[in-house]
């Protein structure tokens, strides 16, 4: 029987990122994660909730990948959860929104398409929906799960 390359899932964890009441046109970065085992890729799971005023249909929640080697970081990302201006960070993916208030929107994004994660990484979320996000912090969630191709 020939060998197969299958994906080996590694334990999941959550990002620390404050998305409550994030204004339209603003972006926020997560706390950077140390990639101790040098995993090459991860799946990023997002849940973002629209606020009490419906966003503009067809607009976006943009998810960016941030990487750092300890000296240089995408868009000068810092170590912790903070506001950030997105200029050069690679776009990981988008969530297209509908004109629905108080709705949870979901997305799953694969970092492998953008190359290795490196020693430290995180995400940034830019709200381009036309309205502020939901004010309740628990209505937003950002998690990741490393994975590794493995011969079986």
Secondary structure as a PSIPRED ss2 file (coil, helix, strand):
# PSIPRED VFORMAT (PSIPRED V4.0)

   1 X C   1.000  0.000  0.000
   2 X C   1.000  0.000  0.000
   3 X C   1.000  0.000  0.000
   4 X C   1.000  0.000  0.000
   5 X E   0.000  0.000  1.000
   6 X E   0.000  0.000  1.000
   7 X E   0.000  0.000  1.000
   8 X E   0.000  0.000  1.000
   9 X E   0.000  0.000  1.000
  10 X E   0.000  0.000  1.000
  11 X E   0.000  0.000  1.000
  12 X E   0.000  0.000  1.000
  13 X E   0.000  0.000  1.000
  14 X E   0.000  0.000  1.000
  15 X C   1.000  0.000  0.000
  16 X C   1.000  0.000  0.000
  17 X C   1.000  0.000  0.000
  18 X C   1.000  0.000  0.000
  19 X C   1.000  0.000  0.000
  20 X C   1.000  0.000  0.000
  21 X C   1.000  0.000  0.000
  22 X C   1.000  0.000  0.000
  23 X C   1.000  0.000  0.000
  24 X C   1.000  0.000  0.000
  25 X C   1.000  0.000  0.000
  26 X C   1.000  0.000  0.000
  27 X E   0.000  0.000  1.000
  28 X E   0.000  0.000  1.000
  29 X E   0.000  0.000  1.000
  30 X C   1.000  0.000  0.000
  31 X C   1.000  0.000  0.000
  32 X C   1.000  0.000  0.000
  33 X E   0.000  0.000  1.000
  34 X E   0.000  0.000  1.000
  35 X C   1.000  0.000  0.000
  36 X C   1.000  0.000  0.000
  37 X C   1.000  0.000  0.000
  38 X C   1.000  0.000  0.000
  39 X C   1.000  0.000  0.000
  40 X C   1.000  0.000  0.000
  41 X E   0.000  0.000  1.000
  42 X E   0.000  0.000  1.000
  43 X E   0.000  0.000  1.000
  44 X E   0.000  0.000  1.000
  45 X E   0.000  0.000  1.000
  46 X E   0.000  0.000  1.000
  47 X E   0.000  0.000  1.000
  48 X E   0.000  0.000  1.000
  49 X E   0.000  0.000  1.000
  50 X E   0.000  0.000  1.000
  51 X C   1.000  0.000  0.000
  52 X C   1.000  0.000  0.000
  53 X C   1.000  0.000  0.000
  54 X C   1.000  0.000  0.000
  55 X C   1.000  0.000  0.000
  56 X C   1.000  0.000  0.000
  57 X C   1.000  0.000  0.000
  58 X C   1.000  0.000  0.000
  59 X C   1.000  0.000  0.000
  60 X E   0.000  0.000  1.000
  61 X E   0.000  0.000  1.000
  62 X E   0.000  0.000  1.000
  63 X E   0.000  0.000  1.000
  64 X E   0.000  0.000  1.000
  65 X E   0.000  0.000  1.000
  66 X E   0.000  0.000  1.000
  67 X E   0.000  0.000  1.000
  68 X E   0.000  0.000  1.000
  69 X C   1.000  0.000  0.000
  70 X C   1.000  0.000  0.000
  71 X C   1.000  0.000  0.000
  72 X C   1.000  0.000  0.000
  73 X E   0.000  0.000  1.000
  74 X H   0.000  1.000  0.000
  75 X H   0.000  1.000  0.000
  76 X H   0.000  1.000  0.000
  77 X C   1.000  0.000  0.000
  78 X C   1.000  0.000  0.000
  79 X C   1.000  0.000  0.000
  80 X C   1.000  0.000  0.000
  81 X C   1.000  0.000  0.000
  82 X E   0.000  0.000  1.000
  83 X E   0.000  0.000  1.000
  84 X C   1.000  0.000  0.000
  85 X C   1.000  0.000  0.000
  86 X C   1.000  0.000  0.000
  87 X C   1.000  0.000  0.000
  88 X C   1.000  0.000  0.000
  89 X C   1.000  0.000  0.000
  90 X E   0.000  0.000  1.000
  91 X E   0.000  0.000  1.000
  92 X E   0.000  0.000  1.000
  93 X E   0.000  0.000  1.000
  94 X E   0.000  0.000  1.000
  95 X E   0.000  0.000  1.000
  96 X E   0.000  0.000  1.000
  97 X C   1.000  0.000  0.000
  98 X C   1.000  0.000  0.000
  99 X C   1.000  0.000  0.000
 100 X C   1.000  0.000  0.000
 101 X C   1.000  0.000  0.000
 102 X C   1.000  0.000  0.000
 103 X C   1.000  0.000  0.000
 104 X E   0.000  0.000  1.000
 105 X E   0.000  0.000  1.000
 106 X E   0.000  0.000  1.000
 107 X E   0.000  0.000  1.000
 108 X E   0.000  0.000  1.000
 109 X E   0.000  0.000  1.000
 110 X E   0.000  0.000  1.000
 111 X H   0.000  1.000  0.000
 112 X H   0.000  1.000  0.000
 113 X H   0.000  1.000  0.000
 114 X H   0.000  1.000  0.000
 115 X C   1.000  0.000  0.000
 116 X C   1.000  0.000  0.000
 117 X C   1.000  0.000  0.000
 118 X C   1.000  0.000  0.000
 119 X C   1.000  0.000  0.000
 120 X E   0.000  0.000  1.000
 121 X E   0.000  0.000  1.000
 122 X E   0.000  0.000  1.000
 123 X E   0.000  0.000  1.000
 124 X E   0.000  0.000  1.000
 125 X E   0.000  0.000  1.000
 126 X E   0.000  0.000  1.000
 127 X E   0.000  0.000  1.000
 128 X E   0.000  0.000  1.000
 129 X C   1.000  0.000  0.000
 130 X C   1.000  0.000  0.000
 131 X C   1.000  0.000  0.000
 132 X C   1.000  0.000  0.000
 133 X E   0.000  0.000  1.000
 134 X C   1.000  0.000  0.000
 135 X C   1.000  0.000  0.000
 136 X C   1.000  0.000  0.000
 137 X H   0.000  1.000  0.000
 138 X H   0.000  1.000  0.000
 139 X H   0.000  1.000  0.000
 140 X C   1.000  0.000  0.000
 141 X E   0.000  0.000  1.000
 142 X E   0.000  0.000  1.000
 143 X E   0.000  0.000  1.000
 144 X E   0.000  0.000  1.000
 145 X E   0.000  0.000  1.000
 146 X E   0.000  0.000  1.000
 147 X E   0.000  0.000  1.000
 148 X E   0.000  0.000  1.000
 149 X E   0.000  0.000  1.000
 150 X E   0.000  0.000  1.000
 151 X E   0.000  0.000  1.000
 152 X C   1.000  0.000  0.000
